[in-house]
């Protein structure tokens, strides 16, 4: 069994820590500026997207019948419900795998069984401000989306230890989406973006033609396995030396023909390509994954009913461009009303807004913490003072980061949502006045 951990110890002086913390202030400044801009931009994006959705709702018309192309809908934003259909059978040419029938899209997702390096770091402060760092690297095998370069592992290059965690892959295969070239929506055609937006993908049974399977096995079976499983050639007959006497061969010593079982065993080639369910497996044993094995999962999107909000342009659809310059279109798998789709679009916009707010606030807190790091680094000359200073700077960073994030959002609201902003300010002023008033009354009483 290989040793699956590797430990590295290092020490850093007090001066080095202080110098490093001051260098980190440059990174802190970049993060602070970048995510302040991100917070402000996100509020503008949210408002513009909301405006585009509302405008789309006000101008959208119902397309009752998609079987024809009435001129009355040309250039208009429409809401339509119908079936996305195609006659295209899709194929993965690399492995000869086809969809069982017409399909909108076929996708393959590739995973590799690899050694993966993770680490855990523990730091111990020393009297005088120094610091000892112990980093333990862990090596485990798991399925990953991309091959892992084991030459980048921390243990590589250490001449004092073996290097057992070596990665390779039996096949380098990319993820792939095969989209039907011709998908109709009544009398109209869907573009690639709309085809890819159709949901409902389901596992697709993998069927490989026998000839293609034999070709793939020949391609992916290692040479060493081919040699091991092949029948060794007969040894050449050596001439007898002068002092050797040739003995006659009796009938019971004659070479007997191989049995049917022996012949089948000799001709059997090792299989390195396996198909089961919706998975194509490249490796010796799918039930016992080994480093280098490849697992490919197939899914298929079949013709299905969709609901679409988009602008009619000739025989296809394009996004609607709102008066504020934002584009909008929406596709849902299934049959949904216009109001439901508009509501879903607003919900998606709000979720995106809150995610970006959270990321921005968190990164500003990190930036302020990095900016205050020299305080705790200097105080580390006495470890207990360093711990107190570190806890204090983290708390200050959180409070300042949240306060600054709220200020940026408030300023953005003054620009993009003045009514909401001034309403919020008015409520805050009234609450503050109420607190002061109650305080004066209690004092007077």
C-alpha contacts under 8 A as a table, 3 or more apart, distances in Angstrom:
res1	aa1	res2	aa2	distance
2	X	164	X	6.04
2	X	165	X	7.76
3	X	6	X	7.90
3	X	164	X	7.70
4	X	138	X	5.85
4	X	139	X	4.97
4	X	140	X	7.06
5	X	136	X	6.65
5	X	137	X	5.42
5	X	138	X	4.63
5	X	139	X	6.18
6	X	136	X	5.71
6	X	137	X	5.03
6	X	138	X	6.71
6	X	155	X	6.47
7	X	134	X	6.99
7	X	135	X	5.70
7	X	136	X	4.36
7	X	137	X	6.13
8	X	134	X	5.85
8	X	135	X	5.26
8	X	136	X	6.41
9	X	132	X	7.20
9	X	133	X	5.71
9	X	134	X	4.56
9	X	135	X	6.41
10	X	132	X	5.84
10	X	133	X	5.22
10	X	134	X	6.58
11	X	130	X	7.29
11	X	131	X	5.67
11	X	132	X	4.45
11	X	133	X	6.07
12	X	16	X	6.22
12	X	17	X	6.70
12	X	130	X	5.71
12	X	131	X	5.26
12	X	132	X	6.50
13	X	16	X	5.19
13	X	17	X	6.34
13	X	129	X	6.78
13	X	130	X	4.38
13	X	131	X	6.46
14	X	17	X	5.15
14	X	18	X	6.28
14	X	128	X	6.89
14	X	129	X	4.45
14	X	130	X	4.58
14	X	131	X	7.35
14	X	377	X	7.67
14	X	378	X	7.85
14	X	380	X	7.60
14	X	381	X	6.99
15	X	18	X	5.17
15	X	19	X	6.12
16	X	19	X	5.10
16	X	20	X	6.05
17	X	20	X	5.11
17	X	21	X	6.17
17	X	130	X	7.77
17	X	377	X	6.31
18	X	21	X	5.18
18	X	22	X	6.44
18	X	374	X	6.00
18	X	377	X	5.38
18	X	378	X	6.20
19	X	22	X	5.27
19	X	23	X	6.42
20	X	23	X	5.06
20	X	24	X	6.27
21	X	24	X	4.99
21	X	25	X	6.75
21	X	370	X	7.38
21	X	373	X	5.75
21	X	374	X	5.15
21	X	377	X	6.98
22	X	25	X	5.30
22	X	26	X	7.66
22	X	371	X	7.92
22	X	373	X	7.78
22	X	374	X	6.08
23	X	26	X	5.82
23	X	27	X	7.49
24	X	27	X	5.20
24	X	28	X	6.21
24	X	370	X	6.10
24	X	371	X	7.05
25	X	28	X	4.77
25	X	29	X	6.16
25	X	370	X	6.02
25	X	371	X	4.81
26	X	29	X	5.21
26	X	30	X	6.49
27	X	30	X	5.20
27	X	31	X	6.22
27	X	367	X	7.54
27	X	370	X	7.85
28	X	31	X	5.17
28	X	32	X	6.00
28	X	366	X	7.61
28	X	367	X	4.26
28	X	368	X	6.57
28	X	370	X	5.55
28	X	371	X	5.63
29	X	32	X	5.08
29	X	33	X	6.24
29	X	367	X	6.83
29	X	371	X	7.55
30	X	33	X	5.40
30	X	34	X	6.03
31	X	34	X	5.15
31	X	35	X	6.02
31	X	363	X	6.89
31	X	364	X	6.79
31	X	367	X	5.70
32	X	35	X	5.62
32	X	36	X	6.03
32	X	363	X	7.48
32	X	364	X	5.35
32	X	367	X	5.52
32	X	368	X	7.41
33	X	36	X	5.19
33	X	37	X	6.32
34	X	37	X	5.35
34	X	38	X	6.28
35	X	38	X	4.55
35	X	39	X	6.04
35	X	360	X	5.28
35	X	361	X	7.77
35	X	363	X	6.74
35	X	364	X	6.42
36	X	39	X	5.28
36	X	40	X	6.42
36	X	360	X	7.20
36	X	364	X	7.40
36	X	405	X	7.42
36	X	408	X	6.94
37	X	40	X	5.19
37	X	41	X	5.99
38	X	41	X	5.06
38	X	42	X	5.94
38	X	356	X	7.99
38	X	360	X	6.59
39	X	42	X	5.18
39	X	43	X	6.59
39	X	356	X	7.30
39	X	357	X	6.16
39	X	360	X	5.83
39	X	361	X	7.87
39	X	405	X	7.35
39	X	408	X	6.83
39	X	409	X	6.62
40	X	43	X	5.51
40	X	44	X	6.70
40	X	408	X	6.20
40	X	409	X	6.21
40	X	411	X	7.94
40	X	412	X	5.50
41	X	44	X	5.17
41	X	45	X	6.10
42	X	45	X	4.94
42	X	46	X	6.03
42	X	353	X	6.53
42	X	356	X	6.84
42	X	357	X	7.44
43	X	46	X	5.12
43	X	47	X	6.28
43	X	353	X	7.33
43	X	409	X	6.94
43	X	412	X	6.24
43	X	413	X	7.15
43	X	416	X	7.41
44	X	47	X	5.22
44	X	48	X	6.09
44	X	412	X	7.13
44	X	416	X	6.13
45	X	48	X	5.17
45	X	49	X	6.00
46	X	49	X	5.24
46	X	50	X	6.08
46	X	349	X	6.63
46	X	350	X	7.39
46	X	353	X	6.19
47	X	50	X	5.06
47	X	51	X	6.13
47	X	416	X	6.71
47	X	417	X	7.67
48	X	51	X	5.05
48	X	52	X	6.19
48	X	324	X	6.84
48	X	326	X	6.68
49	X	52	X	5.04
49	X	53	X	6.20
49	X	326	X	6.52
49	X	349	X	7.20
50	X	53	X	5.19
50	X	54	X	6.20
50	X	346	X	6.77
50	X	349	X	7.41
51	X	54	X	5.15
51	X	55	X	6.04
51	X	324	X	7.71
52	X	55	X	5.11
52	X	56	X	6.02
52	X	321	X	7.90
52	X	322	X	5.32
52	X	323	X	7.63
52	X	324	X	7.11
52	X	326	X	6.06
52	X	327	X	7.07
52	X	328	X	6.62
53	X	56	X	5.04
53	X	57	X	6.25
53	X	328	X	6.81
53	X	342	X	6.95
53	X	345	X	7.34
53	X	346	X	7.31
54	X	57	X	5.11
54	X	58	X	6.41
55	X	58	X	5.14
55	X	59	X	6.49
55	X	322	X	6.79
56	X	59	X	5.41
56	X	60	X	5.77
56	X	77	X	7.38
56	X	320	X	7.50
56	X	322	X	7.25
56	X	328	X	7.52
57	X	60	X	5.37
57	X	342	X	6.99
59	X	77	X	6.80
60	X	76	X	7.42
60	X	77	X	4.97
60	X	78	X	5.21
60	X	79	X	6.64
60	X	309	X	7.98
61	X	76	X	7.65
61	X	77	X	6.44
61	X	78	X	4.84
61	X	79	X	6.15
62	X	78	X	5.61
62	X	79	X	4.99
62	X	80	X	6.39
63	X	66	X	6.79
63	X	73	X	7.81
63	X	78	X	5.95
63	X	79	X	5.85
63	X	80	X	5.15
64	X	80	X	6.79
65	X	68	X	6.85
65	X	80	X	7.89
66	X	69	X	7.09
66	X	80	X	7.28
66	X	81	X	7.98
66	X	82	X	7.18
66	X	185	X	7.11
66	X	186	X	4.84
66	X	187	X	6.01
66	X	188	X	7.43
67	X	186	X	4.61
67	X	187	X	4.94
68	X	186	X	7.21
68	X	187	X	5.32
69	X	73	X	7.69
69	X	187	X	6.41
69	X	188	X	7.57
69	X	315	X	7.31
70	X	73	X	6.09
70	X	74	X	7.52
71	X	74	X	5.32
73	X	76	X	5.37
73	X	77	X	7.87
73	X	78	X	7.52
73	X	312	X	6.49
74	X	312	X	5.34
74	X	313	X	6.01
74	X	314	X	6.65
75	X	311	X	5.97
75	X	312	X	5.07
75	X	313	X	5.58
76	X	311	X	5.25
76	X	312	X	5.71
77	X	309	X	6.89
77	X	310	X	5.35
77	X	311	X	4.05
77	X	312	X	6.44
77	X	320	X	6.57
78	X	308	X	7.81
78	X	309	X	5.61
78	X	310	X	5.72
78	X	311	X	6.02
78	X	312	X	7.11
79	X	307	X	7.30
79	X	308	X	5.65
79	X	309	X	4.59
79	X	310	X	6.94
79	X	338	X	6.37
80	X	307	X	5.82
80	X	308	X	5.36
80	X	309	X	6.70
81	X	305	X	7.26
81	X	306	X	5.92
81	X	307	X	4.49
81	X	308	X	6.42
81	X	335	X	6.26
81	X	336	X	7.60
82	X	185	X	6.56
82	X	186	X	6.95
82	X	305	X	5.41
82	X	306	X	5.77
82	X	307	X	6.70
82	X	335	X	7.87
83	X	185	X	6.01
83	X	186	X	7.17
83	X	303	X	6.99
83	X	304	X	5.39
83	X	305	X	4.04
83	X	306	X	5.92
84	X	183	X	6.36
84	X	184	X	5.68
84	X	185	X	4.90
84	X	186	X	7.64
84	X	303	X	5.47
84	X	304	X	5.56
84	X	305	X	6.02
84	X	306	X	6.60
85	X	104	X	7.50
85	X	183	X	5.53
85	X	184	X	5.25
85	X	185	X	6.51
85	X	303	X	4.97
85	X	304	X	7.05
86	X	102	X	6.12
86	X	103	X	6.59
86	X	104	X	6.56
86	X	180	X	7.38
86	X	182	X	6.18
86	X	183	X	4.78
86	X	184	X	6.24
86	X	303	X	6.71
87	X	102	X	5.01
87	X	103	X	7.39
87	X	182	X	7.68
87	X	183	X	7.95
88	X	101	X	7.86
88	X	102	X	4.92
88	X	103	X	6.24
88	X	104	X	7.60
88	X	180	X	5.90
88	X	181	X	7.42
88	X	182	X	7.03
89	X	98	X	6.97
89	X	99	X	5.96
89	X	100	X	7.59
89	X	101	X	5.61
89	X	102	X	4.54
89	X	103	X	6.03
89	X	180	X	7.73
90	X	98	X	5.65
90	X	99	X	5.53
90	X	102	X	7.25
90	X	103	X	6.66
90	X	105	X	7.43
90	X	106	X	6.79
90	X	178	X	6.77
90	X	179	X	7.66
90	X	180	X	6.77
91	X	96	X	6.71
91	X	97	X	5.61
91	X	98	X	4.23
91	X	99	X	6.47
91	X	106	X	7.95
91	X	178	X	7.49
92	X	95	X	5.93
92	X	96	X	5.71
92	X	97	X	5.20
92	X	98	X	6.32
92	X	178	X	7.56
93	X	96	X	5.02
93	X	97	X	6.94
94	X	97	X	7.99
95	X	208	X	7.27
95	X	212	X	7.18
95	X	216	X	7.59
96	X	208	X	6.20
96	X	209	X	7.13
96	X	212	X	6.57
97	X	206	X	6.65
97	X	207	X	6.18
97	X	208	X	5.75
98	X	207	X	7.61
99	X	102	X	7.02
99	X	103	X	6.84
99	X	106	X	7.29
99	X	204	X	7.38
99	X	300	X	7.26
102	X	302	X	7.07
102	X	303	X	7.57
103	X	106	X	7.13
103	X	180	X	6.82
103	X	300	X	6.83
103	X	301	X	5.91
103	X	302	X	4.61
103	X	303	X	6.09
104	X	179	X	6.09
104	X	180	X	5.13
104	X	183	X	6.82
104	X	195	X	6.83
104	X	300	X	7.70
104	X	301	X	5.49
104	X	302	X	5.56
104	X	303	X	6.03
105	X	177	X	6.80
105	X	178	X	5.55
105	X	179	X	4.46
105	X	180	X	5.87
105	X	195	X	7.61
105	X	196	X	7.40
105	X	300	X	5.83
105	X	301	X	5.11
105	X	302	X	7.25
106	X	177	X	5.79
106	X	178	X	5.11
106	X	179	X	6.61
106	X	298	X	7.21
106	X	299	X	5.80
106	X	300	X	4.44
106	X	301	X	6.32
107	X	175	X	7.59
107	X	176	X	5.57
107	X	177	X	4.36
107	X	178	X	6.17
107	X	298	X	5.73
107	X	299	X	5.32
107	X	300	X	6.38
108	X	175	X	5.63
108	X	176	X	5.27
108	X	177	X	6.60
108	X	296	X	6.32
108	X	297	X	5.46
108	X	298	X	4.57
108	X	299	X	6.53
109	X	174	X	7.85
109	X	175	X	5.04
109	X	176	X	6.95
109	X	296	X	5.59
109	X	297	X	5.17
109	X	298	X	6.59
110	X	145	X	6.32
110	X	173	X	6.76
110	X	174	X	6.60
110	X	175	X	5.70
110	X	294	X	7.14
110	X	295	X	5.91
110	X	296	X	4.57
110	X	297	X	6.54
111	X	143	X	5.87
111	X	144	X	5.31
111	X	145	X	4.67
111	X	146	X	6.74
111	X	294	X	5.87
111	X	295	X	5.20
111	X	296	X	6.37
112	X	143	X	5.35
112	X	144	X	5.30
112	X	145	X	6.26
112	X	146	X	6.49
112	X	147	X	6.23
112	X	169	X	7.18
112	X	292	X	6.63
112	X	293	X	6.04
112	X	294	X	4.75
112	X	295	X	6.37
113	X	141	X	6.62
113	X	142	X	5.50
113	X	143	X	4.52
113	X	144	X	6.41
113	X	289	X	7.13
113	X	290	X	6.70
113	X	291	X	5.21
113	X	292	X	5.66
113	X	293	X	5.44
113	X	294	X	6.43
114	X	141	X	5.33
114	X	142	X	5.77
114	X	143	X	6.41
114	X	144	X	6.93
114	X	147	X	7.02
114	X	148	X	6.54
114	X	167	X	6.08
114	X	168	X	7.72
114	X	291	X	5.25
114	X	292	X	6.38
115	X	139	X	6.29
115	X	140	X	5.49
115	X	141	X	4.42
115	X	142	X	6.69
115	X	148	X	7.28
115	X	150	X	7.44
115	X	165	X	6.26
115	X	166	X	7.24
115	X	167	X	6.32
115	X	291	X	7.07
116	X	139	X	5.60
116	X	140	X	5.47
116	X	141	X	5.94
116	X	142	X	6.94
116	X	148	X	7.10
117	X	137	X	6.50
117	X	138	X	5.63
117	X	139	X	4.84
117	X	140	X	6.87
117	X	153	X	6.70
118	X	137	X	5.65
118	X	138	X	5.19
118	X	139	X	6.65
119	X	135	X	6.64
119	X	136	X	5.52
119	X	137	X	4.28
119	X	138	X	5.88
120	X	135	X	5.65
120	X	136	X	5.36
120	X	137	X	6.60
121	X	133	X	6.90
121	X	134	X	5.76
121	X	135	X	4.30
121	X	136	X	6.43
122	X	133	X	5.84
122	X	134	X	5.29
122	X	135	X	6.35
123	X	131	X	6.75
123	X	132	X	5.74
123	X	133	X	4.54
123	X	134	X	6.39
124	X	131	X	5.70
124	X	132	X	5.17
124	X	133	X	6.42
125	X	129	X	6.81
125	X	130	X	6.11
125	X	131	X	4.52
125	X	132	X	6.40
125	X	380	X	7.58
125	X	383	X	6.00
126	X	129	X	5.80
126	X	130	X	5.03
126	X	131	X	5.53
126	X	132	X	7.36
126	X	383	X	6.62
127	X	130	X	6.64
127	X	381	X	6.37
127	X	382	X	5.85
127	X	383	X	6.30
128	X	380	X	7.39
128	X	381	X	4.49
128	X	382	X	6.20
128	X	383	X	7.97
129	X	377	X	7.78
129	X	378	X	7.75
129	X	379	X	7.78
129	X	380	X	4.71
129	X	381	X	3.70
129	X	382	X	6.28
129	X	383	X	6.82
130	X	380	X	7.80
130	X	381	X	7.47
137	X	154	X	7.51
139	X	165	X	7.51
141	X	291	X	7.39
144	X	147	X	7.22
147	X	168	X	7.69
147	X	169	X	7.16
148	X	167	X	6.82
149	X	152	X	5.86
149	X	153	X	7.68
149	X	167	X	6.76
150	X	153	X	5.27
150	X	156	X	7.86
150	X	165	X	6.88
150	X	166	X	5.61
150	X	167	X	5.60
151	X	156	X	6.10
151	X	166	X	7.72
152	X	156	X	6.91
153	X	156	X	5.51
154	X	157	X	7.90
155	X	158	X	5.86
155	X	161	X	7.74
155	X	163	X	6.92
156	X	163	X	6.27
158	X	161	X	5.93
158	X	162	X	7.92
159	X	162	X	7.38
163	X	166	X	7.21
167	X	291	X	6.62
167	X	292	X	6.65
168	X	291	X	7.07
168	X	292	X	5.06
169	X	172	X	6.64
169	X	291	X	7.46
169	X	292	X	3.93
169	X	293	X	6.31
169	X	294	X	7.16
170	X	220	X	6.72
170	X	282	X	7.08
170	X	283	X	7.39
170	X	292	X	5.34
170	X	293	X	5.97
170	X	294	X	6.78
171	X	220	X	7.36
171	X	282	X	7.69
171	X	294	X	6.84
179	X	192	X	7.44
179	X	195	X	7.33
179	X	196	X	7.50
180	X	183	X	6.48
182	X	189	X	7.28
182	X	190	X	7.88
183	X	189	X	5.91
183	X	190	X	5.82
183	X	195	X	7.49
184	X	187	X	6.80
184	X	188	X	5.68
184	X	189	X	4.51
184	X	190	X	6.10
185	X	188	X	5.02
185	X	189	X	5.70
185	X	190	X	6.60
186	X	189	X	7.86
187	X	315	X	7.27
188	X	315	X	4.86
188	X	316	X	5.29
188	X	317	X	7.99
189	X	315	X	6.18
189	X	316	X	4.97
189	X	317	X	7.65
190	X	194	X	5.92
190	X	195	X	6.33
190	X	316	X	6.02
190	X	317	X	6.81
191	X	194	X	5.41
191	X	195	X	6.28
191	X	316	X	7.25
191	X	317	X	7.42
192	X	195	X	5.01
192	X	196	X	6.17
193	X	196	X	5.25
193	X	197	X	6.29
194	X	197	X	5.03
194	X	198	X	6.71
194	X	331	X	7.18
195	X	198	X	5.58
196	X	199	X	7.89
197	X	331	X	6.78
197	X	332	X	7.85
198	X	301	X	7.69
198	X	306	X	7.44
198	X	331	X	7.36
198	X	332	X	7.03
198	X	333	X	5.83
199	X	301	X	7.10
199	X	332	X	7.74
199	X	333	X	5.68
200	X	301	X	6.14
200	X	302	X	7.81
200	X	333	X	7.23
201	X	299	X	5.97
201	X	300	X	5.26
201	X	301	X	4.38
201	X	302	X	7.35
202	X	299	X	5.26
202	X	300	X	5.47
202	X	301	X	6.43
203	X	278	X	5.69
203	X	298	X	6.14
203	X	299	X	4.43
203	X	300	X	6.33
204	X	277	X	7.43
204	X	278	X	5.02
204	X	298	X	5.57
204	X	299	X	4.91
204	X	300	X	5.67
205	X	276	X	7.63
205	X	277	X	4.98
205	X	278	X	4.37
205	X	279	X	7.63
205	X	298	X	7.58
206	X	275	X	6.09
206	X	276	X	6.77
206	X	277	X	6.08
206	X	278	X	5.10
206	X	279	X	6.50
206	X	280	X	6.85
206	X	298	X	7.37
207	X	275	X	7.05
208	X	212	X	6.50
208	X	213	X	6.01
208	X	275	X	7.58
209	X	212	X	5.30
209	X	213	X	6.11
210	X	213	X	5.02
210	X	214	X	6.26
211	X	214	X	5.24
211	X	215	X	6.30
212	X	215	X	4.97
212	X	216	X	6.12
213	X	216	X	5.10
213	X	217	X	6.12
213	X	273	X	7.25
214	X	217	X	5.12
214	X	218	X	6.20
215	X	218	X	5.18
215	X	219	X	6.24
216	X	219	X	4.93
216	X	220	X	6.09
216	X	273	X	6.79
217	X	220	X	5.31
217	X	221	X	5.62
217	X	271	X	6.06
217	X	272	X	5.70
217	X	273	X	5.73
218	X	221	X	5.67
220	X	272	X	6.39
220	X	273	X	7.50
220	X	282	X	7.53
221	X	225	X	6.70
221	X	226	X	6.93
221	X	270	X	7.22
221	X	271	X	7.14
221	X	272	X	5.66
222	X	225	X	5.38
222	X	226	X	6.55
223	X	226	X	5.05
223	X	227	X	6.29
224	X	227	X	5.23
224	X	228	X	6.12
225	X	228	X	4.99
225	X	229	X	6.05
225	X	270	X	7.08
226	X	229	X	5.39
226	X	230	X	5.98
226	X	269	X	7.23
226	X	270	X	7.34
227	X	230	X	5.26
229	X	266	X	7.24
229	X	268	X	7.63
229	X	269	X	6.49
229	X	270	X	7.12
230	X	266	X	6.61
230	X	267	X	7.22
230	X	269	X	7.59
231	X	266	X	5.81
231	X	267	X	7.62
240	X	244	X	5.92
240	X	245	X	7.62
240	X	246	X	7.49
241	X	244	X	5.30
242	X	245	X	7.78
249	X	253	X	6.16
249	X	254	X	6.67
250	X	253	X	5.30
250	X	254	X	6.60
251	X	254	X	5.41
258	X	262	X	5.95
258	X	263	X	6.23
259	X	262	X	5.15
259	X	263	X	6.20
260	X	263	X	5.12
260	X	264	X	6.18
261	X	264	X	5.15
261	X	265	X	6.15
262	X	265	X	5.13
262	X	266	X	6.14
263	X	266	X	5.09
263	X	267	X	6.14
264	X	267	X	5.14
264	X	268	X	5.91
265	X	268	X	5.18
270	X	284	X	7.88
271	X	274	X	7.39
271	X	284	X	6.67
272	X	281	X	7.85
272	X	282	X	5.47
272	X	283	X	4.82
272	X	284	X	5.00
272	X	285	X	7.70
273	X	280	X	7.20
273	X	281	X	5.78
273	X	282	X	4.70
273	X	283	X	6.44
273	X	284	X	7.85
274	X	280	X	5.82
274	X	281	X	5.02
274	X	282	X	6.45
274	X	283	X	7.86
274	X	286	X	7.51
275	X	278	X	7.57
275	X	279	X	5.93
275	X	280	X	4.65
275	X	281	X	6.26
276	X	279	X	5.44
276	X	280	X	6.59
276	X	281	X	8.00
278	X	297	X	5.83
278	X	298	X	5.39
278	X	299	X	7.29
279	X	295	X	6.78
279	X	296	X	5.58
279	X	297	X	4.63
279	X	298	X	6.37
280	X	295	X	6.05
280	X	296	X	5.06
280	X	297	X	6.49
281	X	286	X	6.52
281	X	293	X	7.51
281	X	294	X	5.93
281	X	295	X	4.75
281	X	296	X	6.30
282	X	286	X	7.96
282	X	293	X	5.71
282	X	294	X	5.09
282	X	295	X	6.46
283	X	286	X	6.55
283	X	289	X	7.52
283	X	290	X	7.46
283	X	292	X	7.66
283	X	293	X	4.86
283	X	294	X	6.73
285	X	288	X	5.39
285	X	289	X	6.51
286	X	289	X	5.91
289	X	293	X	6.55
290	X	293	X	5.77
304	X	333	X	7.55
304	X	334	X	7.57
305	X	333	X	6.37
305	X	334	X	5.17
305	X	335	X	6.58
306	X	331	X	7.03
306	X	332	X	5.78
306	X	333	X	4.49
306	X	334	X	4.73
306	X	335	X	6.01
307	X	331	X	5.76
307	X	332	X	5.23
307	X	333	X	6.34
307	X	334	X	6.19
307	X	335	X	5.59
307	X	336	X	5.97
307	X	337	X	7.93
308	X	329	X	7.77
308	X	330	X	5.93
308	X	331	X	4.62
308	X	332	X	6.59
309	X	329	X	5.47
309	X	330	X	5.11
309	X	331	X	6.39
309	X	338	X	7.90
310	X	317	X	5.79
310	X	318	X	5.80
310	X	319	X	5.41
310	X	320	X	6.14
310	X	328	X	7.63
310	X	329	X	5.03
310	X	330	X	6.83
311	X	317	X	5.36
311	X	318	X	5.19
311	X	319	X	5.87
311	X	320	X	5.51
311	X	329	X	7.94
312	X	315	X	7.27
312	X	316	X	6.12
312	X	317	X	4.76
312	X	318	X	6.57
313	X	316	X	5.50
313	X	317	X	5.53
313	X	318	X	6.64
314	X	317	X	7.87
318	X	329	X	7.62
319	X	327	X	5.87
319	X	328	X	5.32
319	X	329	X	4.88
320	X	327	X	5.41
320	X	328	X	5.12
320	X	329	X	6.21
321	X	325	X	5.99
321	X	326	X	5.76
321	X	327	X	4.38
321	X	328	X	6.45
322	X	325	X	5.36
322	X	326	X	5.43
322	X	327	X	6.07
322	X	328	X	7.46
323	X	326	X	7.45
330	X	341	X	7.33
330	X	345	X	7.42
332	X	335	X	7.78
332	X	336	X	7.47
332	X	341	X	7.50
336	X	340	X	6.26
336	X	341	X	6.57
337	X	340	X	5.27
337	X	341	X	6.38
338	X	341	X	5.24
338	X	342	X	6.19
339	X	342	X	5.11
339	X	343	X	6.09
340	X	343	X	5.07
340	X	344	X	6.20
341	X	344	X	5.01
341	X	345	X	6.21
342	X	345	X	5.05
342	X	346	X	6.35
343	X	346	X	5.16
343	X	347	X	6.24
344	X	347	X	5.02
344	X	348	X	6.15
345	X	348	X	5.16
345	X	349	X	6.24
346	X	349	X	5.08
346	X	350	X	6.22
347	X	350	X	5.13
347	X	351	X	6.19
348	X	351	X	5.18
348	X	352	X	6.24
349	X	352	X	5.19
349	X	353	X	6.19
350	X	353	X	4.98
350	X	354	X	6.30
351	X	354	X	5.31
351	X	355	X	6.19
352	X	355	X	5.17
352	X	356	X	6.19
353	X	356	X	5.32
353	X	357	X	6.14
354	X	357	X	4.91
354	X	358	X	6.08
355	X	358	X	5.17
355	X	359	X	6.22
356	X	359	X	5.08
356	X	360	X	5.98
357	X	360	X	5.15
357	X	361	X	6.10
358	X	361	X	5.26
358	X	362	X	6.09
359	X	362	X	5.21
359	X	363	X	6.19
360	X	363	X	5.31
360	X	364	X	6.25
360	X	405	X	7.67
361	X	364	X	5.18
361	X	365	X	6.30
361	X	401	X	6.43
361	X	402	X	6.28
361	X	405	X	5.62
362	X	365	X	5.14
362	X	366	X	6.33
362	X	401	X	7.64
363	X	366	X	4.92
363	X	367	X	6.10
364	X	367	X	4.91
364	X	368	X	6.23
364	X	401	X	5.52
364	X	405	X	7.58
365	X	368	X	5.23
365	X	369	X	6.14
365	X	397	X	5.42
365	X	398	X	5.50
365	X	400	X	7.39
365	X	401	X	4.46
365	X	402	X	7.23
366	X	369	X	5.03
366	X	370	X	6.19
366	X	397	X	7.44
367	X	370	X	5.16
367	X	371	X	6.20
368	X	371	X	4.87
368	X	372	X	6.22
368	X	397	X	5.31
368	X	400	X	7.70
368	X	401	X	6.82
369	X	372	X	5.17
369	X	373	X	6.03
369	X	393	X	6.50
369	X	394	X	6.07
369	X	397	X	5.17
370	X	373	X	4.99
371	X	374	X	7.31
372	X	375	X	5.81
372	X	376	X	7.59
372	X	393	X	6.25
372	X	397	X	7.82
373	X	376	X	5.62
373	X	377	X	6.24
373	X	390	X	7.65
373	X	393	X	7.39
374	X	377	X	4.81
374	X	378	X	5.99
375	X	378	X	5.41
375	X	379	X	6.30
375	X	389	X	6.85
375	X	390	X	7.85
375	X	393	X	7.86
376	X	379	X	4.93
376	X	380	X	6.07
376	X	385	X	7.94
376	X	386	X	5.05
376	X	387	X	7.39
376	X	389	X	4.93
376	X	390	X	5.07
376	X	393	X	7.51
377	X	380	X	5.22
377	X	381	X	7.84
377	X	386	X	6.74
378	X	381	X	6.37
378	X	386	X	7.53
379	X	382	X	6.29
379	X	383	X	7.46
379	X	385	X	5.54
379	X	386	X	4.56
379	X	389	X	6.75
380	X	383	X	4.87
380	X	384	X	7.44
380	X	385	X	6.23
380	X	386	X	4.02
380	X	387	X	7.47
381	X	385	X	7.77
381	X	386	X	7.22
382	X	385	X	5.42
382	X	386	X	6.31
383	X	386	X	4.94
383	X	387	X	6.25
384	X	387	X	5.17
384	X	388	X	6.39
385	X	388	X	5.16
385	X	389	X	6.07
386	X	389	X	5.04
386	X	390	X	5.91
387	X	390	X	5.05
387	X	391	X	6.20
388	X	391	X	5.30
388	X	392	X	6.19
389	X	392	X	5.03
389	X	393	X	6.10
390	X	393	X	5.20
390	X	394	X	6.24
391	X	394	X	5.26
391	X	395	X	6.36
392	X	395	X	5.21
392	X	396	X	6.14
393	X	396	X	4.98
393	X	397	X	5.87
394	X	397	X	5.02
394	X	398	X	6.22
395	X	398	X	5.19
395	X	399	X	6.30
396	X	399	X	5.19
396	X	400	X	5.94
397	X	400	X	5.22
397	X	401	X	5.66
398	X	401	X	5.11
398	X	402	X	6.07
399	X	402	X	5.38
399	X	403	X	6.07
400	X	403	X	5.03
400	X	404	X	5.94
401	X	404	X	5.22
401	X	405	X	6.06
402	X	405	X	5.07
402	X	406	X	6.18
403	X	406	X	5.22
403	X	407	X	6.22
404	X	407	X	4.98
404	X	408	X	6.18
405	X	408	X	5.18
405	X	409	X	6.19
406	X	409	X	5.07
406	X	410	X	5.97
407	X	410	X	5.00
407	X	411	X	6.10
408	X	411	X	5.12
408	X	412	X	6.13
409	X	412	X	4.97
409	X	413	X	6.11
410	X	413	X	4.97
410	X	414	X	6.30
410	X	421	X	6.52
411	X	414	X	5.06
411	X	415	X	6.56
412	X	415	X	5.09
412	X	416	X	5.98
412	X	417	X	7.58
413	X	416	X	4.90
413	X	417	X	4.44
413	X	418	X	5.86
413	X	420	X	7.16
413	X	421	X	5.43
414	X	417	X	5.63
414	X	418	X	4.40
414	X	419	X	7.87
414	X	421	X	5.44
414	X	422	X	7.36
415	X	418	X	6.12
417	X	420	X	5.52
417	X	421	X	6.07
418	X	421	X	4.93
418	X	422	X	5.95
419	X	422	X	5.43
419	X	423	X	6.04
420	X	423	X	5.06
420	X	424	X	6.07
421	X	424	X	5.18
421	X	425	X	6.20
422	X	425	X	4.91
422	X	426	X	5.97
423	X	426	X	5.02
423	X	427	X	6.23
424	X	427	X	5.16
424	X	428	X	6.18
425	X	428	X	5.04
425	X	429	X	6.14
426	X	429	X	5.09
426	X	430	X	6.18
427	X	430	X	5.11
427	X	431	X	6.12
428	X	431	X	5.17
428	X	432	X	6.11
429	X	432	X	5.09
429	X	433	X	6.07
430	X	433	X	5.04
430	X	434	X	6.04
431	X	434	X	5.03
431	X	435	X	6.25
432	X	435	X	5.18
432	X	436	X	6.30
433	X	436	X	5.09
433	X	437	X	5.99
434	X	437	X	5.03
434	X	438	X	6.08
435	X	438	X	5.27
435	X	439	X	6.14
436	X	439	X	5.01
436	X	440	X	6.28
437	X	440	X	5.15
437	X	441	X	6.27
438	X	441	X	5.08
438	X	442	X	6.20
439	X	442	X	5.26
439	X	443	X	6.18
440	X	443	X	4.99
440	X	444	X	6.06
441	X	444	X	5.06
441	X	445	X	6.08
442	X	445	X	5.08
